[in-house]
């Protein structure tokens, strides 16, 4: 009679984190479908940054960054997860490329600042002011790389790129920050 032993190749925490990172990559892709052209900018208005914020706050720096890296890989491989349902390598070298490439770094920074390091705390234990500060830093990173991308791809001057690629979007970012705090502080999420 032979005995078969169960062998765990990957621990339960890793499986859970990979699943959650995949969920947030998909959520960010879904947020990309909320996209419309903005007459003051060559980049569209989307909800993708809300996905970046939530991944960082809810998954922490390591898995939040990993979720956004997975998002980029999925889009590069053809999943229609970029603004307006686009996909492919072209998006990663086009006018919005700087914004996209910033997402893993921004999510990792939002997570690190929100949680005060690499150890992930329960979201309800993070002070809202700390979350706002983390999202502000994430926004700076996203727009710094987005502006650099606009300058490189479209040949815009620094002044024009900052205005068209960052300043005009700031009111929308404030709304996304408020939405992220609302989601994180929701009764259903904290009860789960």
Long-range contacts (C-beta under 8 A, 24 or more apart in sequence): 17-59, 17-63, 17-66, 20-58, 20-59, 20-63, 20-67, 21-55, 21-59, 21-63, 21-64, 21-66, 21-67, 21-70, 22-67, 22-70, 23-67, 24-51, 24-54, 24-55, 24-58, 24-59, 24-64, 24-67, 24-68, 24-71, 25-67, 25-68, 25-70, 25-71, 25-74, 25-81, 26-81, 27-51, 27-54, 28-52, 28-55, 28-67, 28-68, 28-71, 28-81, 28-103, 29-71, 29-74, 29-75, 29-79, 29-80, 29-81, 29-82, 32-81, 32-82, 32-83, 32-84, 32-85, 33-84, 33-85, 35-83, 35-84, 35-85, 38-168, 38-169, 40-164, 40-168, 41-164, 41-165, 41-168, 41-169, 42-95, 42-150, 42-154, 42-164, 42-165, 43-95, 43-96, 43-99, 43-146, 43-150, 43-164, 43-165, 43-169, 44-83, 44-84, 44-96, 45-169, 45-172, 46-83, 46-84, 47-176, 48-83, 48-99, 48-103, 49-138, 49-139, 49-142, 49-173, 49-176, 50-176, 50-179, 50-180, 52-103, 52-106, 52-107, 52-110, 52-138, 52-142, 53-107, 53-110, 53-135, 53-138, 53-176, 53-177, 53-180, 54-180, 54-183, 54-184, 55-107, 55-110, 55-111, 56-106, 56-107, 56-108, 56-109, 56-110, 56-111, 56-114, 56-134, 56-138, 57-110, 57-111, 57-114, 57-123, 57-126, 57-131, 57-134, 57-135, 57-180, 57-184, 58-123, 58-184, 59-107, 59-111, 59-120, 60-111, 60-112, 60-114, 60-115, 60-118, 60-119, 60-120, 61-107, 61-108, 61-109, 61-110, 61-111, 61-112, 61-115, 61-117, 61-118, 62-108, 62-111, 62-118, 63-111, 63-120, 64-107, 64-108, 64-110, 64-111, 65-104, 65-105, 65-107, 65-108, 65-111, 66-104, 67-107, 68-103, 68-104, 68-106, 68-107, 69-104, 71-103, 72-100, 72-101, 72-103, 72-104, 75-100, 93-153, 94-153, 95-149, 95-150, 95-153, 95-154, 96-146, 96-149, 97-149, 97-153, 98-145, 98-146, 98-147, 98-148, 98-149, 98-150, 98-152, 98-153, 99-142, 99-143, 99-145, 99-146, 99-149, 101-145, 101-149, 102-141, 102-142, 102-144, 102-145, 102-146, 103-142, 105-141, 105-145, 106-138, 106-139, 106-141, 106-142, 107-138, 109-134, 109-137, 109-138, 109-141, 110-134, 110-135, 110-137, 110-138, 113-137, 123-184, 123-185, 123-189, 123-190, 124-184, 124-185, 124-190, 126-184, 128-181, 128-185, 131-177, 131-180, 131-181, 131-184, 132-177, 132-181, 135-176, 135-177, 135-180, 136-177, 139-173, 139-177, 143-169
